[in-house]
């Protein structure tokens, strides 16, 4: 018979992986909408570049966090990782509310022309690399915290990659059909809220 507490925790980890992948990609959705609203396109190849960068940086952070998880008690690891994720969620909400100018993601979202340097309304591969780095920097701390809590680095990285790709693609397509929207702000708030929920859950279980 399968140990019920272990089975329940495994199921909860799957849920955390999915929600974390979604939370990490909500900013991507906001970016996609912003670019779509301004008539700028992100090709499949450029979107792939953004996705690969997000996956690589997330995997490294997850692996480092996983290494920390192996040398400290699991309860302490969950508490530390959960606290990191919760703090990042609070930071995300705070940055969104107060619109700090030093945030690279806020700068990209409010001024997408700074990425599209040749102003051809198509994000090239080199421009996608800059955008991918800006998006990924906000997820590094979250990925580290997730690794500390013991989430599987490979599965979590795959979830982040899948949600990243489809959120940008969906955002651009939907944005092209809209005239105006402030949804980018609310996706960041929702992302922060998701991270807080994940963090608190990891601390309590």
Helices and strands as residue ranges (DSSP letters): H 4-37, E 41-42, H 44-69, H 74-98, H 104-110, G 112-114, E 122-123, H 125-148, H 153-176, H 183-204
